Amino acid sequence: MAITCTVTPGTTMATGIDLSASNLNELGNPTVVVPNISETSITLENFAVANLPANGTVGRLVFVTNGDGGSLPCIAVDNGTNWVRVNLGSAVSATDVEDYIISE
């Protein structure tokens, strides 16, 4: 998905100025306007546990088809050392009723 942004320089330079690092720095801090991104779904890469890429790149997010106990799907995050499981939990619901099992 391409996103178009508008960049406006902080100041305007006169014409005929040599393009140098010091002159370009005089442009000031630009204002960047990013349009609102909404109604966009993402699709995570799908892996079985045996086919997960090597860990070590912090922040990667994948869908694991059998990562919760060997038969249930989950989402996994690479923490730099391991792929860690994020359990999917209950089905989406319009009510706030949840069933919890609490052990003592």
GUSE-427487 format. One record per residue: residue in three letters; y negated, z, x of N, C-alpha, C, O in turn. Coordinates in Angstrom, 1 decimal. Example, Ala and Ser with C-alpha at 12.3 -4.5 7.8 and 13.67 -1.06 7.14 Angstrom:
REM GUSE-427487
<pt res="ALA" n_Y="5.7" n_Z="7.8" n_X="13.2" ca_Y="4.5" ca_Z="7.8" ca_X="12.3" c_Y="3.3" c_Z="7.8" c_X="13.2" o_Y="3.3" o_Z="8.5" o_X="14.2"/>
<pt res="SER" n_Y="2.2" n_Z="7.1" n_X="12.8" ca_Y="1.1" ca_Z="7.1" ca_X="13.7" c_Y="0.0" c_Z="7.9" c_X="12.9" o_Y="-1.1" o_Z="8.0" o_X="13.4"/>
REM end
This chain:
REM GUSE-427487
<pt res="MET" n_Y="1.2" n_Z="0.0" n_X="0.8" ca_Y="0.0" ca_Z="0.0" ca_X="0.0" c_Y="-1.2" c_Z="0.0" c_X="0.9" o_Y="-1.4" o_Z="0.9" o_X="1.7"/>
<pt res="ALA" n_Y="-2.1" n_Z="-1.0" n_X="0.7" ca_Y="-3.3" ca_Z="-1.0" ca_X="1.5" c_Y="-4.4" c_Z="-0.2" c_X="0.8" o_Y="-4.5" o_Z="-0.3" o_X="-0.4"/>
<pt res="ILE" n_Y="-5.2" n_Z="0.5" n_X="1.6" ca_Y="-6.3" ca_Z="1.3" ca_X="1.1" c_Y="-7.5" c_Z="0.8" c_X="1.8" o_Y="-7.6" o_Z="0.8" o_X="3.0"/>
<pt res="THR" n_Y="-8.6" n_Z="0.4" n_X="1.0" ca_Y="-9.8" ca_Z="0.0" ca_X="1.6" c_Y="-10.8" c_Z="1.1" c_X="1.6" o_Y="-11.0" o_Z="1.8" o_X="0.6"/>
<pt res="CYS" n_Y="-11.4" n_Z="1.4" n_X="2.8" ca_Y="-12.4" ca_Z="2.4" ca_X="2.9" c_Y="-13.7" c_Z="1.8" c_X="3.3" o_Y="-13.8" o_Z="0.7" o_X="3.8"/>
<pt res="THR" n_Y="-14.8" n_Z="2.5" n_X="3.0" ca_Y="-16.2" ca_Z="2.1" ca_X="3.3" c_Y="-16.7" c_Z="3.0" c_X="4.4" o_Y="-16.6" o_Z="4.2" o_X="4.3"/>
<pt res="VAL" n_Y="-17.2" n_Z="2.4" n_X="5.5" ca_Y="-17.7" ca_Z="3.2" ca_X="6.6" c_Y="-19.2" c_Z="2.9" c_X="6.7" o_Y="-19.6" o_Z="1.7" o_X="6.8"/>
<pt res="THR" n_Y="-20.0" n_Z="3.9" n_X="6.7" ca_Y="-21.5" ca_Z="3.8" ca_X="6.8" c_Y="-21.9" c_Z="4.5" c_X="8.0" o_Y="-21.7" o_Z="5.7" o_X="8.1"/>
<pt res="PRO" n_Y="-22.6" n_Z="3.8" n_X="9.0" ca_Y="-23.1" ca_Z="4.5" ca_X="10.2" c_Y="-24.1" c_Z="5.5" c_X="9.8" o_Y="-24.8" o_Z="5.4" o_X="8.8"/>
<pt res="GLY" n_Y="-24.2" n_Z="6.5" n_X="10.7" ca_Y="-25.3" ca_Z="7.6" ca_X="10.5" c_Y="-26.7" c_Z="7.1" c_X="10.7" o_Y="-27.6" o_Z="7.5" o_X="10.0"/>
<pt res="THR" n_Y="-26.9" n_Z="6.1" n_X="11.6" ca_Y="-28.2" ca_Z="5.5" ca_X="11.8" c_Y="-28.0" c_Z="4.0" c_X="12.1" o_Y="-26.9" o_Z="3.5" o_X="12.2"/>
<pt res="THR" n_Y="-29.1" n_Z="3.3" n_X="12.1" ca_Y="-29.1" ca_Z="1.9" ca_X="12.3" c_Y="-29.7" c_Z="1.6" c_X="13.7" o_Y="-30.8" o_Z="2.1" o_X="14.0"/>
<pt res="MET" n_Y="-29.1" n_Z="0.8" n_X="14.5" ca_Y="-29.6" ca_Z="0.5" ca_X="15.8" c_Y="-30.4" c_Z="-0.8" c_X="15.7" o_Y="-30.1" o_Z="-1.7" o_X="14.9"/>
<pt res="ALA" n_Y="-31.4" n_Z="-1.0" n_X="16.5" ca_Y="-32.2" ca_Z="-2.2" ca_X="16.6" c_Y="-31.3" c_Z="-3.3" c_X="17.2" o_Y="-30.4" o_Z="-3.1" o_X="17.9"/>
<pt res="THR" n_Y="-31.7" n_Z="-4.5" n_X="16.8" ca_Y="-30.9" ca_Z="-5.7" ca_X="17.4" c_Y="-31.3" c_Z="-5.8" c_X="18.8" o_Y="-32.4" o_Z="-5.3" o_X="19.2"/>
<pt res="GLY" n_Y="-30.5" n_Z="-6.5" n_X="19.6" ca_Y="-30.8" ca_Z="-6.7" ca_X="21.0" c_Y="-30.4" c_Z="-5.6" c_X="21.9" o_Y="-30.7" o_Z="-5.6" o_X="23.1"/>
<pt res="ILE" n_Y="-29.7" n_Z="-4.5" n_X="21.4" ca_Y="-29.3" ca_Z="-3.4" ca_X="22.2" c_Y="-27.9" c_Z="-3.8" c_X="22.8" o_Y="-27.1" o_Z="-4.3" o_X="22.1"/>
<pt res="ASP" n_Y="-27.8" n_Z="-3.5" n_X="24.1" ca_Y="-26.5" ca_Z="-3.8" ca_X="24.8" c_Y="-25.4" c_Z="-2.9" c_X="24.2" o_Y="-25.7" o_Z="-1.7" o_X="23.9"/>
<pt res="LEU" n_Y="-24.2" n_Z="-3.4" n_X="24.0" ca_Y="-23.1" ca_Z="-2.6" ca_X="23.5" c_Y="-22.5" c_Z="-1.8" c_X="24.7" o_Y="-21.8" o_Z="-2.4" o_X="25.5"/>
<pt res="SER" n_Y="-22.8" n_Z="-0.6" n_X="24.8" ca_Y="-22.3" ca_Z="0.3" ca_X="25.8" c_Y="-21.8" c_Z="1.6" c_X="25.1" o_Y="-22.2" o_Z="1.8" o_X="24.0"/>
<pt res="ALA" n_Y="-21.0" n_Z="2.4" n_X="25.8" ca_Y="-20.6" ca_Z="3.6" ca_X="25.2" c_Y="-21.7" c_Z="4.5" c_X="24.8" o_Y="-21.7" o_Z="5.1" o_X="23.8"/>
<pt res="SER" n_Y="-22.7" n_Z="4.6" n_X="25.7" ca_Y="-23.8" ca_Z="5.5" ca_X="25.4" c_Y="-24.6" c_Z="5.0" c_X="24.2" o_Y="-25.0" o_Z="5.8" o_X="23.3"/>
<pt res="ASN" n_Y="-24.8" n_Z="3.7" n_X="24.1" ca_Y="-25.6" ca_Z="3.2" ca_X="22.9" c_Y="-24.8" c_Z="3.3" c_X="21.6" o_Y="-25.3" o_Z="3.6" o_X="20.6"/>
<pt res="LEU" n_Y="-23.5" n_Z="3.1" n_X="21.7" ca_Y="-22.6" ca_Z="3.2" ca_X="20.5" c_Y="-22.6" c_Z="4.7" c_X="20.0" o_Y="-22.6" o_Z="4.9" o_X="18.8"/>
<pt res="ASN" n_Y="-22.7" n_Z="5.6" n_X="21.0" ca_Y="-22.7" ca_Z="7.0" ca_X="20.6" c_Y="-23.9" c_Z="7.4" c_X="19.8" o_Y="-23.9" o_Z="8.3" o_X="19.0"/>
<pt res="GLU" n_Y="-25.0" n_Z="6.6" n_X="20.0" ca_Y="-26.3" ca_Z="6.8" ca_X="19.2" c_Y="-26.2" c_Z="6.4" c_X="17.8" o_Y="-27.1" o_Z="6.8" o_X="17.0"/>
<pt res="LEU" n_Y="-25.1" n_Z="5.8" n_X="17.4" ca_Y="-24.9" ca_Z="5.4" ca_X="16.0" c_Y="-24.7" c_Z="6.7" c_X="15.1" o_Y="-25.0" o_Z="6.6" o_X="13.9"/>
<pt res="GLY" n_Y="-24.4" n_Z="7.8" n_X="15.7" ca_Y="-24.2" ca_Z="9.0" ca_X="14.9" c_Y="-22.8" c_Z="9.1" c_X="14.3" o_Y="-22.0" o_Z="8.2" o_X="14.6"/>
<pt res="ASN" n_Y="-22.6" n_Z="10.1" n_X="13.6" ca_Y="-21.3" ca_Z="10.3" ca_X="12.9" c_Y="-21.2" c_Z="9.4" c_X="11.6" o_Y="-22.1" o_Z="9.6" o_X="10.8"/>
<pt res="PRO" n_Y="-20.3" n_Z="8.5" n_X="11.5" ca_Y="-20.2" ca_Z="7.7" ca_X="10.3" c_Y="-19.7" c_Z="8.5" c_X="9.1" o_Y="-19.0" o_Z="9.5" o_X="9.2"/>
<pt res="THR" n_Y="-20.1" n_Z="8.0" n_X="8.0" ca_Y="-19.6" ca_Z="8.6" ca_X="6.7" c_Y="-18.5" c_Z="7.7" c_X="6.2" o_Y="-18.7" o_Z="6.5" o_X="6.0"/>
<pt res="VAL" n_Y="-17.3" n_Z="8.2" n_X="6.0" ca_Y="-16.2" ca_Z="7.5" ca_X="5.6" c_Y="-15.9" c_Z="7.8" c_X="4.1" o_Y="-15.7" o_Z="9.0" o_X="3.8"/>
<pt res="VAL" n_Y="-15.8" n_Z="6.8" n_X="3.3" ca_Y="-15.5" ca_Z="7.1" ca_X="1.9" c_Y="-14.1" c_Z="6.5" c_X="1.6" o_Y="-13.9" o_Z="5.3" o_X="1.7"/>
<pt res="VAL" n_Y="-13.2" n_Z="7.3" n_X="1.2" ca_Y="-11.8" ca_Z="6.9" ca_X="0.9" c_Y="-11.7" c_Z="6.9" c_X="-0.6" o_Y="-11.9" o_Z="8.0" o_X="-1.3"/>
<pt res="PRO" n_Y="-11.3" n_Z="5.8" n_X="-1.3" ca_Y="-11.1" ca_Z="5.8" ca_X="-2.7" c_Y="-10.0" c_Z="6.8" c_X="-3.2" o_Y="-9.1" o_Z="7.1" o_X="-2.4"/>
<pt res="ASN" n_Y="-10.1" n_Z="7.3" n_X="-4.4" ca_Y="-9.2" ca_Z="8.2" ca_X="-5.0" c_Y="-7.8" c_Z="7.5" c_X="-5.1" o_Y="-7.7" o_Z="6.4" o_X="-5.6"/>
<pt res="ILE" n_Y="-6.8" n_Z="8.2" n_X="-4.6" ca_Y="-5.4" ca_Z="7.6" ca_X="-4.7" c_Y="-4.7" c_Z="8.4" c_X="-5.8" o_Y="-4.5" o_Z="9.6" o_X="-5.6"/>
<pt res="SER" n_Y="-4.3" n_Z="7.7" n_X="-6.8" ca_Y="-3.5" ca_Z="8.5" ca_X="-7.9" c_Y="-2.4" c_Z="7.6" c_X="-8.4" o_Y="-2.4" o_Z="6.4" o_X="-8.2"/>
<pt res="GLU" n_Y="-1.6" n_Z="8.2" n_X="-9.2" ca_Y="-0.5" ca_Z="7.4" ca_X="-9.8" c_Y="0.3" c_Z="6.7" c_X="-8.8" o_Y="0.8" o_Z="5.6" o_X="-9.1"/>
<pt res="THR" n_Y="0.5" n_Z="7.3" n_X="-7.6" ca_Y="1.3" ca_Z="6.6" ca_X="-6.6" c_Y="2.6" c_Z="7.4" c_X="-6.4" o_Y="2.5" o_Z="8.6" o_X="-6.1"/>
<pt res="SER" n_Y="3.7" n_Z="6.8" n_X="-6.5" ca_Y="4.9" ca_Z="7.6" ca_X="-6.2" c_Y="5.4" c_Z="7.2" c_X="-4.8" o_Y="5.1" o_Z="6.1" o_X="-4.3"/>
<pt res="ILE" n_Y="6.2" n_Z="8.1" n_X="-4.2" ca_Y="6.7" ca_Z="7.8" ca_X="-2.9" c_Y="8.2" c_Z="7.8" c_X="-3.0" o_Y="8.8" o_Z="8.5" o_X="-3.9"/>
<pt res="THR" n_Y="8.9" n_Z="7.1" n_X="-2.2" ca_Y="10.3" ca_Z="7.0" ca_X="-2.1" c_Y="10.7" c_Z="7.4" c_X="-0.7" o_Y="10.3" o_Z="6.8" o_X="0.3"/>
<pt res="LEU" n_Y="11.4" n_Z="8.5" n_X="-0.6" ca_Y="11.9" ca_Z="9.0" ca_X="0.7" c_Y="13.1" c_Z="8.2" c_X="1.2" o_Y="13.9" o_Z="7.7" o_X="0.4"/>
<pt res="GLU" n_Y="13.2" n_Z="8.1" n_X="2.5" ca_Y="14.4" ca_Z="7.5" ca_X="3.0" c_Y="15.6" c_Z="8.4" c_X="2.7" o_Y="15.5" o_Z="9.6" o_X="2.7"/>
<pt res="ASN" n_Y="16.8" n_Z="7.7" n_X="2.3" ca_Y="18.0" ca_Z="8.4" ca_X="1.9" c_Y="19.0" c_Z="8.5" c_X="3.1" o_Y="19.2" o_Z="7.5" o_X="3.7"/>
<pt res="PHE" n_Y="19.6" n_Z="9.7" n_X="3.3" ca_Y="20.6" ca_Z="9.8" ca_X="4.4" c_Y="21.7" c_Z="10.7" c_X="3.9" o_Y="21.4" o_Z="11.6" o_X="3.0"/>
<pt res="ALA" n_Y="22.9" n_Z="10.5" n_X="4.3" ca_Y="23.9" ca_Z="11.5" ca_X="4.2" c_Y="23.7" c_Z="12.4" c_X="5.5" o_Y="23.2" o_Z="12.0" o_X="6.5"/>
<pt res="VAL" n_Y="24.2" n_Z="13.6" n_X="5.4" ca_Y="24.1" ca_Z="14.6" ca_X="6.5" c_Y="24.6" c_Z="13.9" c_X="7.8" o_Y="23.9" o_Z="14.1" o_X="8.9"/>
<pt res="ALA" n_Y="25.7" n_Z="13.3" n_X="7.8" ca_Y="26.3" ca_Z="12.7" ca_X="9.0" c_Y="25.4" c_Z="11.6" c_X="9.6" o_Y="25.6" o_Z="11.2" o_X="10.8"/>
<pt res="ASN" n_Y="24.5" n_Z="11.0" n_X="8.8" ca_Y="23.7" ca_Z="9.9" ca_X="9.3" c_Y="22.2" c_Z="10.3" c_X="9.5" o_Y="21.4" o_Z="9.4" o_X="9.7"/>
<pt res="LEU" n_Y="21.9" n_Z="11.6" n_X="9.4" ca_Y="20.5" ca_Z="12.0" ca_X="9.7" c_Y="20.0" c_Z="11.5" c_X="11.1" o_Y="20.8" o_Z="11.6" o_X="12.0"/>
<pt res="PRO" n_Y="18.8" n_Z="11.1" n_X="11.2" ca_Y="18.3" ca_Z="10.8" ca_X="12.5" c_Y="18.2" c_Z="12.0" c_X="13.4" o_Y="18.2" o_Z="13.1" o_X="12.8"/>
<pt res="ALA" n_Y="18.1" n_Z="11.9" n_X="14.7" ca_Y="18.0" ca_Z="13.0" ca_X="15.5" c_Y="16.8" c_Z="13.8" c_X="15.2" o_Y="15.7" o_Z="13.2" o_X="14.9"/>
<pt res="ASN" n_Y="16.9" n_Z="15.1" n_X="15.2" ca_Y="15.7" ca_Z="16.0" ca_X="14.9" c_Y="14.8" c_Z="16.0" c_X="16.1" o_Y="15.1" o_Z="15.5" o_X="17.2"/>
<pt res="GLY" n_Y="13.6" n_Z="16.6" n_X="16.0" ca_Y="12.7" ca_Z="16.7" ca_X="17.1" c_Y="11.3" c_Z="16.1" c_X="16.8" o_Y="10.4" o_Z="16.2" o_X="17.6"/>
<pt res="THR" n_Y="11.1" n_Z="15.4" n_X="15.6" ca_Y="9.8" ca_Z="14.9" ca_X="15.3" c_Y="9.3" c_Z="15.8" c_X="14.1" o_Y="9.7" o_Z="15.5" o_X="12.9"/>
<pt res="VAL" n_Y="8.5" n_Z="16.7" n_X="14.4" ca_Y="8.0" ca_Z="17.7" ca_X="13.4" c_Y="7.3" c_Z="17.0" c_X="12.2" o_Y="6.5" o_Z="16.1" o_X="12.4"/>
<pt res="GLY" n_Y="7.7" n_Z="17.4" n_X="11.0" ca_Y="7.0" ca_Z="17.0" ca_X="9.8" c_Y="7.7" c_Z="15.8" c_X="9.0" o_Y="7.2" o_Z="15.5" o_X="8.0"/>
<pt res="ARG" n_Y="8.7" n_Z="15.2" n_X="9.6" ca_Y="9.4" ca_Z="14.2" ca_X="8.9" c_Y="10.1" c_Z="14.7" c_X="7.6" o_Y="10.5" o_Z="15.9" o_X="7.6"/>
<pt res="LEU" n_Y="10.1" n_Z="14.0" n_X="6.6" ca_Y="10.6" ca_Z="14.4" ca_X="5.3" c_Y="11.6" c_Z="13.3" c_X="4.8" o_Y="11.3" o_Z="12.1" o_X="4.8"/>
<pt res="VAL" n_Y="12.9" n_Z="13.7" n_X="4.5" ca_Y="13.9" ca_Z="12.8" ca_X="4.0" c_Y="14.6" c_Z="13.3" c_X="2.8" o_Y="14.6" o_Z="14.5" o_X="2.5"/>
<pt res="PHE" n_Y="15.3" n_Z="12.5" n_X="2.1" ca_Y="16.2" ca_Z="12.8" ca_X="1.0" c_Y="17.6" c_Z="12.8" c_X="1.5" o_Y="18.0" o_Z="11.8" o_X="2.1"/>
<pt res="VAL" n_Y="18.3" n_Z="13.9" n_X="1.4" ca_Y="19.7" ca_Z="14.0" ca_X="1.9" c_Y="20.6" c_Z="14.0" c_X="0.7" o_Y="20.6" o_Z="15.0" o_X="-0.1"/>
<pt res="THR" n_Y="21.5" n_Z="13.0" n_X="0.6" ca_Y="22.3" ca_Z="12.9" ca_X="-0.6" c_Y="23.4" c_Z="14.0" c_X="-0.7" o_Y="23.8" o_Z="14.3" o_X="-1.8"/>
<pt res="ASN" n_Y="23.8" n_Z="14.6" n_X="0.4" ca_Y="24.8" ca_Z="15.6" ca_X="0.3" c_Y="24.4" c_Z="16.8" c_X="1.2" o_Y="25.3" o_Z="17.5" o_X="1.8"/>
<pt res="GLY" n_Y="23.2" n_Z="17.2" n_X="1.3" ca_Y="22.7" ca_Z="18.2" ca_X="2.2" c_Y="22.7" c_Z="19.6" c_X="1.7" o_Y="22.5" o_Z="20.6" o_X="2.4"/>
<pt res="ASP" n_Y="23.0" n_Z="19.8" n_X="0.4" ca_Y="23.1" ca_Z="21.2" ca_X="-0.2" c_Y="24.5" c_Z="21.5" c_X="-0.5" o_Y="25.0" o_Z="21.2" o_X="-1.6"/>
<pt res="GLY" n_Y="25.2" n_Z="22.1" n_X="0.5" ca_Y="26.6" ca_Z="22.5" ca_X="0.3" c_Y="27.6" c_Z="21.3" c_X="0.4" o_Y="28.8" o_Z="21.5" o_X="0.1"/>
<pt res="GLY" n_Y="27.2" n_Z="20.2" n_X="0.9" ca_Y="28.1" ca_Z="19.1" ca_X="1.1" c_Y="28.2" c_Z="18.1" c_X="-0.1" o_Y="28.8" o_Z="17.1" o_X="0.1"/>
<pt res="SER" n_Y="27.7" n_Z="18.5" n_X="-1.3" ca_Y="27.9" ca_Z="17.6" ca_X="-2.4" c_Y="26.6" c_Z="17.4" c_X="-3.2" o_Y="26.5" o_Z="16.5" o_X="-4.0"/>
<pt res="LEU" n_Y="25.7" n_Z="18.3" n_X="-3.1" ca_Y="24.4" ca_Z="18.2" ca_X="-3.8" c_Y="23.3" c_Z="17.7" c_X="-3.0" o_Y="23.2" o_Z="17.9" o_X="-1.8"/>
<pt res="PRO" n_Y="22.4" n_Z="16.9" n_X="-3.6" ca_Y="21.2" ca_Z="16.4" ca_X="-2.9" c_Y="20.2" c_Z="17.4" c_X="-2.6" o_Y="20.1" o_Z="18.4" o_X="-3.3"/>
<pt res="CYS" n_Y="19.4" n_Z="17.2" n_X="-1.6" ca_Y="18.2" ca_Z="18.0" ca_X="-1.3" c_Y="17.2" c_Z="17.2" c_X="-0.5" o_Y="17.5" o_Z="16.1" o_X="-0.1"/>
<pt res="ILE" n_Y="16.1" n_Z="17.8" n_X="-0.3" ca_Y="15.1" ca_Z="17.2" ca_X="0.6" c_Y="15.2" c_Z="18.0" c_X="1.9" o_Y="15.5" o_Z="19.2" o_X="1.9"/>
<pt res="ALA" n_Y="15.0" n_Z="17.3" n_X="3.0" ca_Y="15.0" ca_Z="18.0" ca_X="4.3" c_Y="13.8" c_Z="17.7" c_X="5.1" o_Y="13.2" o_Z="16.6" o_X="5.0"/>
<pt res="VAL" n_Y="13.3" n_Z="18.7" n_X="5.9" ca_Y="12.2" ca_Z="18.6" ca_X="6.7" c_Y="12.6" c_Z="18.8" c_X="8.2" o_Y="13.3" o_Z="19.8" o_X="8.5"/>
<pt res="ASP" n_Y="12.1" n_Z="18.0" n_X="9.1" ca_Y="12.4" ca_Z="18.2" ca_X="10.5" c_Y="11.4" c_Z="19.2" c_X="11.0" o_Y="10.1" o_Z="18.9" o_X="11.0"/>
<pt res="ASN" n_Y="11.8" n_Z="20.3" n_X="11.5" ca_Y="10.9" ca_Z="21.4" ca_X="12.0" c_Y="10.8" c_Z="21.3" c_X="13.5" o_Y="10.2" o_Z="22.2" o_X="14.1"/>
<pt res="GLY" n_Y="11.3" n_Z="20.2" n_X="14.1" ca_Y="11.3" ca_Z="20.1" ca_X="15.6" c_Y="12.5" c_Z="20.5" c_X="16.3" o_Y="12.8" o_Z="20.0" o_X="17.4"/>
<pt res="THR" n_Y="13.3" n_Z="21.4" n_X="15.6" ca_Y="14.5" ca_Z="21.9" ca_X="16.2" c_Y="15.7" c_Z="21.5" c_X="15.3" o_Y="16.8" o_Z="21.2" o_X="15.8"/>
<pt res="ASN" n_Y="15.5" n_Z="21.6" n_X="14.0" ca_Y="16.6" ca_Z="21.3" ca_X="13.0" c_Y="16.0" c_Z="20.6" c_X="11.8" o_Y="14.8" o_Z="20.6" o_X="11.6"/>
<pt res="TRP" n_Y="16.9" n_Z="19.9" n_X="11.1" ca_Y="16.6" ca_Z="19.5" ca_X="9.7" c_Y="16.8" c_Z="20.7" c_X="8.8" o_Y="17.9" o_Z="21.3" o_X="8.8"/>
<pt res="VAL" n_Y="15.8" n_Z="21.1" n_X="8.1" ca_Y="15.9" ca_Z="22.3" ca_X="7.2" c_Y="15.9" c_Z="21.8" c_X="5.8" o_Y="15.1" o_Z="21.0" o_X="5.4"/>
<pt res="ARG" n_Y="16.7" n_Z="22.5" n_X="5.0" ca_Y="16.9" ca_Z="22.1" ca_X="3.6" c_Y="15.8" c_Z="22.6" c_X="2.7" o_Y="15.4" o_Z="23.8" o_X="2.8"/>
<pt res="VAL" n_Y="15.4" n_Z="21.8" n_X="1.7" ca_Y="14.6" ca_Z="22.3" ca_X="0.6" c_Y="15.4" c_Z="22.0" c_X="-0.6" o_Y="15.5" o_Z="20.8" o_X="-1.0"/>
<pt res="ASN" n_Y="15.9" n_Z="23.0" n_X="-1.2" ca_Y="16.7" ca_Z="22.8" ca_X="-2.4" c_Y="15.9" c_Z="22.3" c_X="-3.6" o_Y="14.7" o_Z="22.6" o_X="-3.7"/>
<pt res="LEU" n_Y="16.5" n_Z="21.5" n_X="-4.4" ca_Y="15.8" ca_Z="20.8" ca_X="-5.5" c_Y="15.6" c_Z="21.7" c_X="-6.7" o_Y="14.7" o_Z="21.5" o_X="-7.4"/>
<pt res="GLY" n_Y="16.5" n_Z="22.6" n_X="-6.9" ca_Y="16.3" ca_Z="23.5" ca_X="-8.0" c_Y="16.6" c_Z="23.0" c_X="-9.4" o_Y="17.4" o_Z="22.0" o_X="-9.5"/>
<pt res="SER" n_Y="16.0" n_Z="23.5" n_X="-10.4" ca_Y="16.2" ca_Z="23.2" ca_X="-11.8" c_Y="15.6" c_Z="21.8" c_X="-12.2" o_Y="14.8" o_Z="21.3" o_X="-11.5"/>
<pt res="ALA" n_Y="16.1" n_Z="21.3" n_X="-13.3" ca_Y="15.6" ca_Z="20.0" ca_X="-13.8" c_Y="14.2" c_Z="20.2" c_X="-14.2" o_Y="13.8" o_Z="21.3" o_X="-14.6"/>
<pt res="VAL" n_Y="13.4" n_Z="19.2" n_X="-14.2" ca_Y="12.0" ca_Z="19.2" ca_X="-14.7" c_Y="12.0" c_Z="19.5" c_X="-16.2" o_Y="12.9" o_Z="19.0" o_X="-16.9"/>
<pt res="SER" n_Y="11.1" n_Z="20.4" n_X="-16.6" ca_Y="11.1" ca_Z="20.8" ca_X="-18.0" c_Y="9.6" c_Z="21.1" c_X="-18.4" o_Y="8.8" o_Z="21.4" o_X="-17.6"/>
<pt res="ALA" n_Y="9.3" n_Z="20.8" n_X="-19.7" ca_Y="8.0" ca_Z="21.1" ca_X="-20.2" c_Y="7.8" c_Z="22.6" c_X="-20.6" o_Y="6.6" o_Z="23.0" o_X="-20.9"/>
<pt res="THR" n_Y="8.8" n_Z="23.4" n_X="-20.5" ca_Y="8.7" ca_Z="24.8" ca_X="-20.8" c_Y="8.7" c_Z="25.6" c_X="-19.5" o_Y="9.2" o_Z="25.0" o_X="-18.4"/>
<pt res="ASP" n_Y="8.4" n_Z="26.8" n_X="-19.5" ca_Y="8.4" ca_Z="27.7" ca_X="-18.3" c_Y="9.6" c_Z="28.6" c_X="-18.3" o_Y="9.6" o_Z="29.5" o_X="-17.5"/>
<pt res="VAL" n_Y="10.6" n_Z="28.3" n_X="-19.1" ca_Y="11.8" ca_Z="29.1" ca_X="-19.1" c_Y="12.7" c_Z="28.7" c_X="-17.9" o_Y="13.1" o_Z="27.5" o_X="-17.8"/>
<pt res="GLU" n_Y="13.1" n_Z="29.7" n_X="-17.1" ca_Y="14.0" ca_Z="29.4" ca_X="-16.0" c_Y="15.1" c_Z="30.5" c_X="-16.0" o_Y="14.9" o_Z="31.6" o_X="-16.5"/>
<pt res="ASP" n_Y="16.2" n_Z="30.1" n_X="-15.6" ca_Y="17.3" ca_Z="31.0" ca_X="-15.4" c_Y="17.4" c_Z="31.4" c_X="-14.0" o_Y="17.6" o_Z="30.6" o_X="-13.1"/>
<pt res="TYR" n_Y="17.4" n_Z="32.7" n_X="-13.7" ca_Y="17.5" ca_Z="33.2" ca_X="-12.3" c_Y="18.7" c_Z="34.2" c_X="-12.3" o_Y="19.0" o_Z="34.9" o_X="-13.2"/>
<pt res="ILE" n_Y="19.4" n_Z="34.1" n_X="-11.2" ca_Y="20.5" ca_Z="35.0" ca_X="-10.9" c_Y="20.0" c_Z="36.0" c_X="-9.8" o_Y="19.6" o_Z="35.5" o_X="-8.7"/>
<pt res="ILE" n_Y="19.9" n_Z="37.2" n_X="-10.1" ca_Y="19.4" ca_Z="38.2" ca_X="-9.2" c_Y="20.5" c_Z="39.2" c_X="-8.8" o_Y="21.2" o_Z="39.8" o_X="-9.7"/>
<pt res="SER" n_Y="20.8" n_Z="39.3" n_X="-7.6" ca_Y="21.9" ca_Z="40.2" ca_X="-7.1" c_Y="21.2" c_Z="41.4" c_X="-6.6" o_Y="20.1" o_Z="41.4" o_X="-6.0"/>
<pt res="GLU" n_Y="21.9" n_Z="42.5" n_X="-6.8" ca_Y="21.4" ca_Z="43.8" ca_X="-6.3" c_Y="22.1" c_Z="44.2" c_X="-5.0" o_Y="21.8" o_Z="45.3" o_X="-4.5"/>
REM end
